[in-house]
Amino acid sequence: MLIQCILSLALLAILLAADDLFRRFNWFALLFFFIVPLAMIPVWLGSGIAIWFKWTKMYSVILAGAFICLMRFTRLGERRWARIVIALVLAGNILEACVQDASQGAVWNWLNAVAGLISILAIRGWKDIRISASKERDVVWEGLDVPWIIAYTVWNWTFVYFNFPELGLIHVAVLAVPFLANLRRPGTWGQTRAYSLAAWMMLQFTFAGFVSRTSYAIPRPEWIAYACGIASLLANAIALAVSMRRRKSLRGPSGLASFSS
């Protein structure tokens, strides 16, 4: 466990550094999301990872990272349909995990799967996604506010704990990266989440043997599993309530929403 705690801190530092490189150097982001995923296919095929969810997750977040790069570096960021794609990609990634959770069949898995569906319903503000005026040209999505981010973080960590308990400690670091980035640069959670998750998945496939040897499966007694499932459900129910209240407050006198849902 001590080894994985140390590795988690190292991973946190690596992912934070990678996020800064993606933002500051266009060539680095383009290399990482367009060239590396093709060049590394032979290595990843020999990783021994056969779980459909991990393969789907890796390439879906790589595509998300690549799309965000195009939004930042081209005029794609000005297109309304591109904002819709970003929202759909986020919802689709959550839905992938919900399907995986539900397939396990335990009551706590179902609780967390429902929490994930609620998280999708709580997503708002996609019409106001914009490219920042900074030299880094970040993709800014302020609709993913702190209540939603906290609820998502609780849900996603619970998902990993239920389905891949050996990665529970590591995933604390993975989830901390976008959370910390959003504290420094409000509205950039979505961009950093796509970048950092893609980087982690690629590292996991590249060094699959090392990750497997250094993993520590967090114990999962039933009462803790139920507690985590209920906490995830409550957190996302609260996030949905906050989202609905804010949508209502942003409706104009005519009753029509002035802010996207």
C-alpha positions in Angstrom: 0.0 0.0 0.0 2.9 2.4 0.8 4.4 1.8 -2.6 1.1 2.6 -4.3 0.7 5.8 -2.3 4.1 6.9 -3.4 3.3 6.0 -7.0 0.1 7.9 -6.7 1.9 11.1 -5.7 4.4 10.5 -8.5 1.5 10.1 -11.0 -0.1 13.2 -9.7 3.0 15.2 -10.4 3.4 13.6 -13.9 -0.2 14.3 -14.9 0.0 17.9 -13.7 3.2 18.4 -15.6 1.7 16.8 -18.7 -1.4 19.0 -18.5 0.8 22.1 -18.5 2.8 20.8 -21.5 -0.5 20.1 -23.4 -1.6 23.7 -22.8 1.7 25.4 -23.5 3.0 23.5 -26.5 0.8 22.7 -29.4 3.2 20.3 -30.9 3.4 18.2 -27.8 -0.4 17.9 -27.6 -0.7 17.0 -31.3 2.1 14.4 -31.0 0.5 12.9 -27.9 -3.1 12.6 -29.2 -2.6 12.0 -32.9 0.7 10.2 -33.4 1.4 8.2 -30.2 -2.0 6.4 -30.1 -1.2 5.0 -33.6 2.5 4.2 -33.0 1.8 2.4 -29.7 -0.9 0.0 -31.0 1.6 -2.9 -31.2 2.7 -2.3 -27.6 -0.8 -2.0 -26.3 -2.0 -5.1 -28.1 0.7 -7.0 -26.2 -0.2 -5.5 -22.8 -2.5 -8.4 -21.9 -5.4 -6.1 -21.1 -8.5 -7.7 -22.5 -11.2 -5.9 -20.6 -13.5 -4.2 -23.1 -14.2 -1.2 -20.9 -10.5 -0.3 -20.6 -10.0 -0.4 -24.4 -13.2 1.6 -25.0 -12.3 4.1 -22.3 -8.8 4.6 -23.5 -9.7 5.4 -27.1 -12.8 7.4 -26.3 -10.7 9.7 -24.1 -7.9 9.9 -26.6 -10.5 11.0 -29.2 -11.9 13.5 -26.7 -8.4 14.9 -26.1 -7.7 15.1 -29.9 -11.0 16.9 -30.5 -10.2 19.4 -27.7 -6.8 20.0 -29.4 -8.6 20.8 -32.7 -11.0 23.1 -30.9 -8.1 25.0 -29.3 -5.8 25.1 -32.4 -8.3 25.6 -35.2 -11.5 27.5 -35.9 -13.5 24.4 -34.8 -13.8 26.1 -31.3 -16.1 28.6 -32.9 -18.6 26.0 -34.1 -21.8 25.4 -32.2 -21.8 21.7 -33.1 -18.4 21.3 -31.6 -19.8 22.3 -28.2 -22.5 19.7 -28.6 -19.9 17.0 -29.4 -18.0 17.9 -26.2 -21.1 17.5 -24.1 -22.1 14.3 -25.8 -18.5 12.9 -25.3 -18.7 13.6 -21.6 -22.1 12.1 -21.3 -21.0 9.1 -23.4 -18.0 8.5 -21.1 -20.2 8.5 -18.1 -22.7 6.2 -19.7 -19.9 3.7 -20.6 -19.1 3.4 -16.9 -22.8 3.1 -16.0 -23.1 0.1 -18.3 -19.9 -1.5 -16.8 -21.2 -0.9 -13.3 -24.7 -2.3 -14.0 -23.2 -5.4 -15.6 -21.6 -6.4 -12.3 -25.1 -6.9 -10.8 -24.6 -6.0 -7.2 -27.0 -3.6 -5.5 -24.2 -1.1 -4.8 -23.2 -1.2 -8.5 -26.7 -0.3 -9.5 -26.8 2.5 -7.0 -23.7 4.0 -8.6 -24.9 3.4 -12.1 -28.1 5.4 -11.3 -25.8 8.1 -9.8 -23.9 8.2 -13.1 -27.2 8.7 -15.0 -28.1 11.5 -12.6 -24.7 13.1 -13.3 -25.5 13.2 -17.0 -28.8 14.9 -16.3 -27.1 17.5 -14.2 -24.7 18.5 -17.0 -25.5 22.1 -18.1 -24.0 25.1 -19.9 -22.7 23.4 -23.0 -23.8 26.3 -25.2 -21.5 28.6 -23.4 -18.4 26.5 -23.9 -15.7 28.9 -25.2 -12.1 29.3 -26.1 -10.3 31.5 -23.6 -8.5 34.7 -24.7 -5.2 33.5 -23.1 -2.3 32.4 -25.2 -3.0 28.8 -24.2 -6.5 29.0 -25.7 -8.1 26.8 -23.1 -11.5 25.2 -23.6 -13.6 26.8 -20.8 -16.9 25.2 -19.7 -18.1 27.0 -16.7 -21.4 25.1 -16.5 -19.4 22.2 -14.9 -19.4 24.0 -11.6 -18.0 22.9 -8.2 -21.1 20.9 -7.0 -21.2 18.9 -10.3 -17.4 18.3 -10.2 -17.5 17.1 -6.6 -20.5 14.8 -7.3 -18.8 13.5 -10.4 -15.5 12.8 -8.5 -17.4 10.9 -5.8 -19.2 8.9 -8.5 -16.1 8.1 -10.6 -14.0 7.1 -7.7 -16.8 4.8 -6.4 -17.0 3.3 -9.9 -13.3 2.5 -9.9 -13.5 1.1 -6.3 -16.3 -1.2 -7.3 -14.9 -2.4 -10.6 -11.1 -2.0 -10.3 -10.3 -1.9 -6.6 -6.7 -2.4 -7.3 -6.6 1.0 -8.9 -8.5 2.9 -6.2 -5.5 4.6 -4.7 -4.0 5.5 -8.0 -7.3 7.0 -9.2 -7.3 9.5 -6.3 -4.4 11.1 -8.1 -6.0 10.8 -11.5 -9.2 12.6 -10.3 -7.2 15.2 -8.3 -5.6 16.6 -11.4 -8.6 18.2 -13.1 -10.0 19.2 -9.6 -6.7 21.1 -8.9 -6.6 22.6 -12.4 -10.1 23.9 -12.0 -9.1 25.6 -8.8 -6.3 27.4 -10.6 -8.2 28.0 -13.8 -12.0 27.9 -13.3 -13.9 26.3 -16.1 -11.0 24.1 -17.4 -12.1 20.9 -15.6 -13.4 19.3 -18.7 -10.3 19.9 -20.8 -8.0 18.8 -18.0 -10.1 15.7 -17.3 -9.9 14.6 -20.9 -6.2 15.2 -21.1 -5.2 13.7 -17.8 -7.5 10.6 -18.1 -6.1 9.9 -21.6 -2.6 10.2 -20.4 -3.3 7.8 -17.5 -4.9 5.2 -19.7 -2.0 5.3 -22.1 0.5 4.9 -19.3 -1.6 2.1 -17.9 -1.5 0.2 -21.2 2.2 1.0 -21.8 3.3 -0.2 -18.4 0.6 -2.8 -17.7 2.9 -5.2 -16.1 4.4 -2.6 -13.7 0.9 -1.3 -12.8 -0.3 -4.9 -12.1 2.7 -5.7 -9.9 2.4 -2.6 -7.8 -1.4 -2.6 -7.4 -3.1 -2.7 -4.1 -6.7 -3.8 -4.0 -8.6 -1.8 -1.4 -10.8 -4.1 0.8 -14.5 -3.9 -0.1 -16.7 -5.2 2.7 -20.4 -5.0 1.9 -21.2 -2.2 4.3 -18.6 0.1 2.8 -19.8 -0.8 -0.7 -23.4 0.2 0.3 -22.1 3.4 2.0 -20.1 4.4 -1.1 -23.0 3.7 -3.5 -25.5 5.7 -1.3 -23.0 8.6 -1.0 -22.5 8.7 -4.7 -26.3 8.7 -5.3 -26.8 11.4 -2.8 -24.0 13.6 -4.1 -25.3 13.5 -7.6 -28.9 14.0 -6.5 -27.7 17.2 -4.8 -25.7 18.3 -7.9 -28.9 17.8 -10.0 -31.0 19.8 -7.6 -28.4 22.6 -7.7 -28.3 22.4 -11.5 -32.1 22.6 -11.8 -32.2 25.6 -9.4 -29.6 27.4 -11.4 -31.3 26.7 -14.7 -34.5 28.1 -13.2 -32.8 31.2 -11.9 -31.3 31.8 -15.4 -34.7 31.9 -17.1 -35.7 35.2 -18.4 -39.1 37.0 -17.8 -40.6 35.1 -20.8 -39.9 31.8 -19.1 -37.4 30.8 -21.8 -34.0 29.7 -20.6 -31.3 32.2 -21.3 -28.6 29.6 -20.4 -28.3 26.3 -21.9 -29.1 23.1 -20.1 
